[in-house]
Amino acid sequence: MPLTTIKNPLPQRFMTQDVPGIGGVIKVRPEDFLVEELPLYEPCDEGEHLYLRIQKNGVSHGEMMACLRRTFGVSDRQIGCAGMKDKQAVTQQTVSLHLHEDPASIDLGHERMTVLWAARHTNKLRTGHLKGNHFSIRIRQVDPLKAPLVMKQLRALQHSGLPNYFGSQRFGARTNNHLLGGLLLKGDYQGVLDELLGTKGSTYPDSQQARREKYDAGDYREAMSHGSGGLSGGWSGGDRSELDTLRALEEGKSARAACQRISRKMIQLYVNAFQSAAFNRVVDQRLDKGTLGKLVEGDLAWKHDGGSVFRVGAEELAGDELATRAAGLEISPSGPLWGKHMTLPGEETLRVEREALDAGGLDEQTMAASRHCPKGARRTLRETLGNPEIESGIDEHGPFIRIAFDLSRGTYATVLLREIMKEDA
């Protein structure tokens, strides 16, 4: 079985296929992309975890974490957050610190990060502990007079639901996180290293050519240090997996042992990206068939008010109730996040989902046998769009159309922008 035929894991279809896009660009300035976390609950003002509401401007998640470690003398394990936020944005999010005593100061000493408030709570913030996010985004290099067209699209998506694709952020700068995840699940550790470090895998920046050639030649010491500037003389601070595996190879470790140097967090990210690529192909197929918002026999229907699923059979489809609820976005078809404990749908739906898994070069048995196999889950194929707003005009940076909206946790704003712009955002 080949590694994968999902060379491009990104969304391939549009819900608003017949509506022209407005083009444009986003994130010209961090202030053009505002994200505000919508909390799942409020802190209760007591407990051993200190919650901080942080506003950051053009700051990456890693830089924020480093600042928190340095300022409060805590480890990564003592820090909790509900999700990671874009670097090229102005964002507000809550983090938790496991601190028994209040610090003398909550000033982060960072010119682009501010603590808006602090409060105590009884538990650590964990991934997913949020209701969703509110976005306010300026699209630049567009005709402001196209605002009515954009509002029409937003209303249409509010009515139909937004395809719940995973966006480009899921797949990394080289759009190959899913390939690394598939190789890990297959236990092809040499393949992981070749994709991560060599010249024959996915595209990579020209600046990495020389060091990748050194890896191909087996000169791991030079592959680590070739080039100038950055961490370890050439690799950037974001290339931890590359550096850690090269260091292990230079020490004479096997491919498997070298891959064991990759952090647990990064392995989970790669495997999750593989799940996401297979999920995206199912969304493509349902859009092609016109069934993204329609339930068919064998589906596992997703309840939007709680996230549970129920099986759809011929008896349930006989009446009008399910169709009415689906039209009102109370329920939607769900898709696969493959894993050993994922609930399987009925025959025809399962056939489509298995085809997407097969396209990734894996089958259920191989995946379940992997030491890296995730638990698995269902995910709604479409999501609700809340509180859409629009504004247009010209400011000191030129013409713009600003859109604002709410999305549930795990839903990508760039997927919505792609529908509006008809370009990868």
C-alpha positions as CSV (number, residue, x, y, z in Angstrom):
1,M,0.0,0.0,0.0
2,P,1.5,3.4,-0.9
3,L,2.2,6.0,1.7
4,T,-0.6,8.3,0.6
5,T,-2.5,9.7,-2.3
6,I,-3.6,12.7,-0.2
7,K,-0.8,14.8,-1.5
8,N,-2.9,17.9,-0.9
9,P,-4.9,17.6,2.4
10,L,-6.5,21.1,2.1
11,P,-10.1,21.8,1.3
12,Q,-10.9,21.2,-2.4
13,R,-14.6,22.2,-2.7
14,F,-16.8,25.2,-1.8
15,M,-20.3,25.4,-0.3
16,T,-20.8,28.6,-2.3
17,Q,-19.4,27.2,-5.5
18,D,-21.6,29.3,-7.8
19,V,-20.8,32.6,-6.1
20,P,-17.7,34.5,-7.3
21,G,-15.1,35.3,-4.7
22,I,-13.9,38.8,-3.9
23,G,-10.2,38.0,-3.8
24,G,-8.1,40.1,-1.4
25,V,-5.5,39.3,1.3
26,I,-5.7,38.9,5.0
27,K,-3.2,39.5,7.9
28,V,-1.5,42.4,6.2
29,R,-1.2,43.7,9.8
30,P,-1.9,41.9,13.0
31,E,-4.6,44.5,13.9
32,D,-6.5,43.3,10.8
33,F,-7.1,39.9,12.4
34,L,-8.8,40.0,15.8
35,V,-9.6,36.8,17.7
36,E,-11.4,36.7,21.1
37,E,-11.8,33.5,22.9
38,L,-15.3,32.8,24.2
39,P,-15.0,31.0,27.5
40,L,-16.8,27.8,28.4
41,Y,-16.9,28.9,32.0
42,E,-15.8,31.7,34.3
43,P,-13.2,31.3,37.1
44,C,-14.8,31.0,40.5
45,D,-12.2,33.2,42.3
46,E,-10.7,30.4,44.4
47,G,-8.4,27.5,43.9
48,E,-4.8,26.7,43.2
49,H,-4.8,27.7,39.5
50,L,-4.3,31.4,38.5
51,Y,-6.2,32.3,35.4
52,L,-4.8,35.2,33.3
53,R,-6.6,36.8,30.4
54,I,-3.9,37.8,27.9
55,Q,-4.0,40.0,24.9
56,K,-1.1,39.5,22.5
57,N,-0.2,41.3,19.2
58,G,1.9,39.5,16.7
59,V,3.2,36.9,19.2
60,S,3.4,33.2,18.6
61,H,2.1,30.6,21.0
62,G,5.6,29.4,21.7
63,E,6.8,32.9,22.5
64,M,3.9,33.4,24.9
65,M,4.7,30.1,26.6
66,A,8.4,31.1,27.0
67,C,7.4,34.4,28.5
68,L,5.0,32.7,31.0
69,R,7.7,30.2,32.0
70,R,10.3,33.0,32.5
71,T,8.0,35.4,34.3
72,F,6.4,33.0,36.8
73,G,9.0,30.3,37.1
74,V,6.7,27.5,35.9
75,S,7.1,24.6,33.6
76,D,5.0,23.8,30.5
77,R,3.1,21.2,32.6
78,Q,2.0,23.9,35.0
79,I,0.5,26.1,32.2
80,G,-2.9,25.4,30.7
81,C,-4.7,26.9,27.7
82,A,-7.8,26.1,25.7
83,G,-6.2,26.5,22.3
84,M,-3.4,28.1,20.3
85,K,-4.0,31.4,18.6
86,D,-2.5,32.8,15.4
87,K,0.7,34.7,15.6
88,Q,-0.3,37.3,12.9
89,A,-3.2,38.5,14.8
90,V,-4.3,40.4,17.9
91,T,-5.8,37.8,20.2
92,Q,-7.3,37.5,23.6
93,Q,-7.2,34.2,25.4
94,T,-7.2,32.8,28.9
95,V,-4.3,30.7,30.3
96,S,-4.0,29.0,33.7
97,L,-0.9,28.8,35.9
98,H,-0.6,26.2,38.7
99,L,0.6,28.5,41.4
100,H,-0.3,28.1,45.1
101,E,0.7,31.7,45.9
102,D,-0.2,34.8,44.0
103,P,2.9,36.3,42.2
104,A,4.2,39.7,43.3
105,S,3.3,41.0,39.9
106,I,1.4,39.8,36.8
107,D,3.2,42.2,34.5
108,L,4.7,40.0,31.7
109,G,7.3,42.6,30.8
110,H,6.6,42.2,27.1
111,E,5.7,45.1,24.9
112,R,3.2,43.1,22.8
113,M,1.5,41.1,25.5
114,T,-0.8,42.5,28.3
115,V,-2.6,40.8,31.1
116,L,-6.2,42.1,31.1
117,W,-7.4,40.4,34.3
118,A,-6.4,37.7,36.8
119,A,-8.6,35.3,38.9
120,R,-8.4,32.0,40.7
121,H,-10.0,28.7,39.7
122,T,-10.1,25.1,40.9
123,N,-8.9,23.3,37.8
124,K,-6.3,23.7,35.0
125,L,-7.4,24.9,31.6
126,R,-7.2,22.2,29.0
127,T,-7.5,22.0,25.3
128,G,-11.1,22.5,24.2
129,H,-12.2,24.3,27.4
130,L,-13.8,27.1,25.4
131,K,-17.1,27.7,23.8
132,G,-15.7,29.1,20.6
133,N,-14.0,32.2,19.2
134,H,-15.2,35.7,18.0
135,F,-13.4,37.0,14.9
136,S,-13.2,40.4,13.4
137,I,-11.2,40.3,10.2
138,R,-10.3,43.0,7.6
139,I,-9.8,41.7,4.1
140,R,-7.5,44.1,2.2
141,Q,-6.9,44.8,-1.5
142,V,-10.6,44.4,-2.3
143,D,-13.4,46.6,-3.7
144,P,-15.4,47.9,-0.6
145,L,-18.5,48.1,-2.9
146,K,-18.6,44.2,-2.9
147,A,-19.7,44.3,0.8
148,P,-23.4,43.4,-0.1
149,L,-22.2,40.3,-2.0
150,V,-20.2,39.3,1.1
151,M,-23.1,39.8,3.4
152,K,-25.3,37.6,1.1
153,Q,-22.7,34.8,1.3
154,L,-22.5,35.1,5.1
155,R,-26.3,34.8,5.3
156,A,-26.3,31.8,2.9
157,L,-23.6,30.1,5.1
158,Q,-25.5,30.9,8.2
159,H,-28.5,29.1,6.7
160,S,-26.6,26.1,5.2
161,G,-23.8,25.7,7.7
162,L,-20.1,26.1,7.0
163,P,-18.1,23.1,5.7
164,N,-16.2,22.0,8.8
165,Y,-12.9,21.5,6.9
166,F,-9.6,21.6,8.8
167,G,-7.6,24.6,7.5
168,S,-4.1,25.0,6.4
169,Q,-2.8,25.6,9.9
170,R,-3.4,22.0,10.7
171,F,-0.9,20.7,8.2
172,G,2.1,22.9,8.9
173,A,4.3,25.2,6.9
174,R,5.3,22.4,4.4
175,T,1.7,21.1,4.3
176,N,3.1,17.7,5.2
177,N,2.1,17.1,8.9
178,H,-0.4,14.5,7.6
179,L,2.3,12.6,5.7
180,L,4.5,12.4,8.9
181,G,1.4,11.2,10.8
182,G,0.7,8.5,8.3
183,L,4.3,7.3,8.3
184,L,4.3,7.2,12.2
185,L,1.1,5.2,12.2
186,K,2.6,2.7,9.7
187,G,5.7,2.4,11.8
188,D,7.9,3.5,8.8
189,Y,10.4,5.4,10.9
190,Q,13.0,5.7,8.1
191,G,10.2,7.2,6.0
192,V,9.5,9.7,8.8
193,L,13.1,10.8,8.8
194,D,13.4,11.1,5.0
195,E,10.2,13.2,4.9
196,L,11.3,15.3,7.8
197,L,15.0,15.8,6.9
198,G,15.7,14.8,3.3
199,T,15.4,16.3,-0.2
200,K,13.0,13.8,-1.8
201,G,9.8,14.5,0.2
202,S,7.6,17.5,0.3
203,T,8.7,21.0,-0.8
204,Y,10.8,23.0,1.6
205,P,12.5,26.4,1.7
206,D,15.5,26.9,-0.6
207,S,17.5,27.9,2.5
208,Q,17.3,24.2,3.7
209,Q,18.7,22.7,0.5
210,A,22.3,22.3,1.7
211,R,21.5,20.8,5.1
212,R,19.0,18.3,3.6
213,E,21.6,17.2,1.1
214,K,23.9,16.6,4.0
215,Y,21.2,14.4,5.6
216,D,20.8,12.4,2.4
217,A,24.6,11.8,2.3
218,G,24.5,10.5,5.9
219,D,26.5,13.5,7.3
220,Y,24.3,14.2,10.2
221,R,26.7,16.5,12.1
222,E,26.9,18.8,9.1
223,A,23.2,18.5,8.5
224,M,22.7,19.9,12.1
225,S,25.1,22.8,11.8
226,H,25.1,23.7,8.0
227,G,24.2,27.3,7.3
228,S,24.4,30.4,9.4
229,G,22.2,32.1,12.0
230,G,19.3,30.6,13.9
231,L,19.3,27.8,16.4
232,S,22.3,25.3,16.1
233,G,23.7,27.3,13.2
234,G,21.0,27.0,10.5
235,W,17.8,25.4,11.7
236,S,15.2,27.8,13.1
237,G,13.7,27.7,16.6
238,G,10.6,26.0,15.2
239,D,12.6,23.1,13.8
240,R,12.8,21.1,17.1
241,S,11.8,17.8,15.5
242,E,14.5,18.1,12.8
243,L,17.2,19.0,15.3
244,D,16.3,16.4,17.9
245,T,16.2,13.5,15.3
246,L,19.4,14.7,13.6
247,R,21.1,14.7,17.0
248,A,20.0,11.2,17.7
249,L,21.2,10.0,14.3
250,E,24.6,11.7,14.9
251,E,24.8,9.7,18.2
252,G,24.3,6.5,16.2
253,K,20.7,5.8,17.1
254,S,18.4,3.8,14.9
255,A,15.6,5.4,12.8
256,R,13.1,4.2,15.4
257,A,15.1,5.6,18.3
258,A,15.6,8.9,16.5
259,C,11.9,9.2,16.0
260,Q,11.4,8.6,19.7
261,R,13.2,11.9,20.3
262,I,10.2,13.7,18.6
263,S,8.2,15.3,21.4
264,R,4.9,13.6,22.3
265,K,3.1,16.9,21.5
266,M,4.5,16.9,17.9
267,I,3.7,13.2,17.4
268,Q,0.1,13.9,18.4
269,L,0.1,16.9,16.0
270,Y,1.3,14.8,13.1
271,V,-1.2,12.0,13.8
272,N,-4.1,14.4,14.2
273,A,-3.1,16.0,10.9
274,F,-3.5,12.5,9.3
275,Q,-6.9,12.2,10.8
276,S,-7.8,15.7,9.5
277,A,-6.6,14.9,5.9
278,A,-8.9,11.9,5.8
279,F,-11.8,13.9,7.3
280,N,-11.3,16.7,4.7
281,R,-11.7,14.1,1.8
282,V,-15.0,13.0,3.3
283,V,-16.2,16.6,3.3
284,D,-15.1,16.9,-0.3
285,Q,-17.1,13.8,-1.2
286,R,-20.3,15.0,0.6
287,L,-20.1,18.4,-1.1
288,D,-19.8,16.7,-4.5
289,K,-22.9,14.6,-3.7
290,G,-24.8,17.5,-2.3
291,T,-25.2,15.6,1.1
292,L,-23.1,17.8,3.4
293,G,-26.3,18.9,5.2
294,K,-28.5,15.9,4.4
295,L,-28.7,12.7,6.4
296,V,-28.6,9.4,4.6
297,E,-29.1,5.9,5.8
298,G,-26.1,4.8,7.9
299,D,-25.0,8.2,9.0
300,L,-24.2,9.1,12.5
301,A,-26.1,12.3,13.1
302,W,-24.4,15.0,15.2
303,K,-26.4,17.0,17.7
304,H,-25.2,20.6,17.6
305,D,-26.5,21.4,21.1
306,G,-24.3,18.7,22.8
307,G,-22.0,17.0,20.4
308,S,-23.5,13.5,20.8
309,V,-24.3,11.3,17.8
310,F,-27.1,8.9,16.9
311,R,-27.5,6.3,14.2
312,V,-29.8,7.1,11.2
313,G,-31.7,4.2,9.8
314,A,-34.4,3.7,7.2
315,E,-37.1,4.0,9.9
316,E,-35.8,7.4,11.1
317,L,-35.6,8.7,7.5
318,A,-39.2,7.7,6.7
319,G,-40.7,10.8,8.2
320,D,-39.9,14.5,7.9
321,E,-38.6,15.1,11.4
322,L,-34.8,14.5,10.6
323,A,-34.9,16.5,7.4
324,T,-36.6,19.4,9.3
325,R,-34.0,19.3,12.1
326,A,-31.1,19.1,9.6
327,A,-32.5,22.1,7.7
328,G,-32.7,24.0,11.0
329,L,-29.0,23.1,11.8
330,E,-30.1,21.2,14.9
331,I,-28.3,18.1,13.6
332,S,-25.8,17.4,10.8
333,P,-24.0,14.3,9.4
334,S,-20.8,13.5,11.1
335,G,-17.4,12.4,9.7
336,P,-14.5,10.3,10.9
337,L,-11.5,11.2,13.1
338,W,-10.1,7.7,12.7
339,G,-8.9,5.9,15.8
340,K,-9.3,2.6,17.7
341,H,-12.4,3.7,19.6
342,M,-14.2,5.7,16.8
343,T,-17.9,4.7,16.4
344,L,-18.4,3.3,13.0
345,P,-21.4,4.4,10.8
346,G,-23.5,2.2,8.6
347,E,-22.5,0.5,5.4
348,E,-22.6,3.1,2.7
349,T,-21.3,5.9,4.9
350,L,-18.6,3.6,6.2
351,R,-17.6,2.8,2.6
352,V,-16.9,6.5,1.8
353,E,-15.0,7.0,5.1
354,R,-12.9,3.9,4.4
355,E,-12.0,5.1,0.9
356,A,-10.6,8.3,2.5
357,L,-8.6,6.3,5.0
358,D,-7.3,4.0,2.2
359,A,-6.3,7.2,0.2
360,G,-4.0,7.9,3.1
361,G,-2.2,4.6,2.7
362,L,-3.7,3.0,5.8
363,D,-6.5,0.6,6.8
364,E,-8.3,0.2,10.1
365,Q,-6.3,-2.8,11.2
366,T,-2.9,-1.2,10.6
367,M,-4.0,2.0,12.3
368,A,-5.4,0.2,15.3
369,A,-2.2,-1.9,15.7
370,S,0.0,1.2,15.8
371,R,1.5,2.4,19.1
372,H,0.6,5.9,17.9
373,C,-3.1,5.2,17.2
374,P,-5.4,7.8,18.7
375,K,-8.7,7.1,20.4
376,G,-10.7,8.4,17.5
377,A,-13.9,10.5,17.5
378,R,-16.7,11.8,15.3
379,R,-16.8,15.4,14.0
380,T,-19.7,17.3,12.5
381,L,-19.3,17.8,8.7
382,R,-20.7,21.3,9.0
383,E,-20.7,24.0,11.6
384,T,-22.9,26.9,12.6
385,L,-22.0,30.5,11.9
386,G,-23.0,33.0,14.6
387,N,-23.6,36.7,14.7
388,P,-22.3,37.7,11.2
389,E,-21.5,41.4,10.7
390,I,-20.0,43.4,7.9
391,E,-18.4,46.8,7.4
392,S,-16.5,48.3,4.5
393,G,-14.5,51.4,3.8
394,I,-11.1,53.0,3.4
395,D,-8.6,53.7,6.2
396,E,-5.0,54.8,6.2
397,H,-3.9,51.4,5.0
398,G,-6.3,51.3,2.0
399,P,-9.7,49.8,1.2
400,F,-11.1,46.9,3.2
401,I,-14.1,44.8,3.9
402,R,-14.4,43.8,7.6
403,I,-16.3,40.7,8.6
404,A,-17.1,39.6,12.1
405,F,-18.6,36.3,13.3
406,D,-18.6,33.6,16.0
407,L,-17.4,30.0,15.4
408,S,-17.5,27.0,17.6
409,R,-14.3,25.6,19.0
410,G,-12.2,23.7,16.5
411,T,-13.8,25.5,13.5
412,Y,-11.4,27.4,11.2
413,A,-12.0,31.1,10.3
414,T,-9.8,30.6,7.3
415,V,-12.3,28.1,5.9
416,L,-15.0,30.8,6.0
417,L,-12.6,33.3,4.5
418,R,-11.8,30.9,1.7
419,E,-15.6,30.7,0.8
420,I,-15.7,34.5,0.7
421,M,-12.4,35.1,-1.2
422,K,-12.4,31.9,-3.3
423,E,-8.7,31.7,-2.5
424,D,-6.8,29.9,0.1
425,A,-6.7,32.3,3.1
